[in-house]
Amino acid sequence: MKNLYLENSPVAYYIDDTANNDWLVFIHAAFVDHRMFEKQFDYFSGKYNLLAVDILGHGNSIRAKKGDNLEKMSDWIDRIFQKHGIPAAHFVGISLGSVFIQDFANKHENKVLSLACFGGYDVNNFDIERQKANSESQIKMMLKALFSVKWFSKANKKIAAYTSDAQTAFYNLNIQFRKSSFKYLAGLNKLVNKFPQKQRQYDLLVGCGEHDIPAEIEIVNEWAEYENCDKIIFKDAGHCANMDAPQAFNICLEKFLQKRHRNS
């Protein structure tokens, strides 16, 4: 994939435009970068045009200026669309990435063909009280990172992935995360419950791994029920199901994408 930078922004992005088909956009989880989707890039290259974006403070998206924040991610993605003439796309988000693809859909619904959110939650119907139950453990994890990113990465890999191969891959990406980038994550609450719920004009898939935390599985089940959307709980997978079970993930995603073509 070609490594490019968006002018007048800190954003690094990656494009494979070799397919004569729709665009497929990937947004990664926290503390890693676009490389967590390597197995997906290999599978979908030539089938779809691919775009992957490093979130602010992650990967190569580190050339931030004063005033750059996570609220601008959707606008930066839209500028990438404009630059490359992308009219609309399918979006795939893992964990934190699912927040940004939903925020983009809230602001640019006409440019969304479908959303696939894994290990995430509905940003327009976010239960603050439920999140408080996880806050204490999250704070402890953050404190580990302030002392040692290596220590943090070792603990985080067991939360993010289930299989030993995926844990190793996650760790090797997480270890490169910069302590200075934690400041950007503090702005995530500004993307939650800012837009009212409404009928979606595109297909939605939600899911996670069967070994994700119980609260996430509960969120996914409830989300699928009230949205009446597609749902998948991957076997032998944890939070980052695309890394734990890439073959099952890729097949599931491809079937979901083809659903739109069958219905159009």
MOMO-V533157 format. One record per pair of residues at least 12 apart in sequence whose ideal C-beta (glycine too) atoms are under 6 Angstrom apart, sorted by the first residue. I is the first residue (numbers start at 1). J is the second residue. D is the distance in whole Angstrom. If there is no record, write none. Layout:
# MOMO-V533157
i->[I;I]
j->[J;J]
d->[D;D]
This chain:
# MOMO-V533157
i->[1;1;2;6;6;6;9;10;10;10;10;11;11;12;12;12;13;13;14;14;15;16;16;17;18;19;19;19;19;21;22;23;23;23;24;24;24;24;25;25;25;26;26;27;27;27;27;27;28;29;29;29;29;29;30;31;31;32;32;33;33;33;34;34;34;35;36;39;43;56;56;57;57;69;70;70;71;73;74;74;74;77;78;88;88;90;90;90;91;92;93;94;94;94;95;95;98;98;99;99;101;102;103;106;112;114;114;114;115;116;117;118;118;118;119;119;121;122;123;123;124;124;125;126;126;153;153;153;156;157;157;160;160;161;161;161;161;162;162;162;162;163;166;166;169;203;204;204;205;205;206;206;206;206;207;207;208;209;209;209;209;209;210;210;211;212;212;232;234]
j->[14;16;15;76;79;80;76;61;63;64;68;61;76;54;60;61;53;80;34;52;51;45;50;49;46;46;47;48;49;48;48;49;86;89;44;48;50;90;51;89;91;52;92;53;93;97;100;101;97;94;95;96;97;240;96;174;177;173;174;54;58;59;52;54;59;173;243;246;250;70;184;181;184;187;184;187;190;100;103;104;107;104;108;111;113;113;114;257;115;116;117;118;119;240;119;120;117;120;123;191;115;123;191;195;202;202;203;260;204;205;206;207;208;241;208;239;219;223;191;192;195;197;197;192;193;171;174;175;174;170;171;239;240;238;240;243;244;211;237;238;244;244;243;244;243;260;227;229;230;256;220;223;224;231;231;232;220;234;237;238;241;244;233;235;238;238;239;252;248]
d->[4;5;5;6;6;6;5;5;4;4;6;5;5;5;4;5;5;6;6;5;6;5;4;5;6;5;6;5;5;5;6;5;5;4;6;4;6;5;5;5;5;4;5;6;5;3;5;6;5;4;4;5;6;6;4;5;5;4;6;5;5;3;4;6;6;6;6;4;4;6;5;3;4;5;6;5;6;5;5;4;5;6;6;5;5;5;5;6;5;5;5;5;6;6;4;6;4;3;6;6;6;5;5;4;5;5;4;6;5;4;5;5;6;6;5;5;5;5;6;5;5;5;6;5;5;5;4;5;6;5;4;5;5;5;5;6;6;4;6;3;5;5;4;5;6;6;6;4;4;5;5;5;5;6;6;4;5;5;3;4;4;6;5;6;4;6;5;5;6]
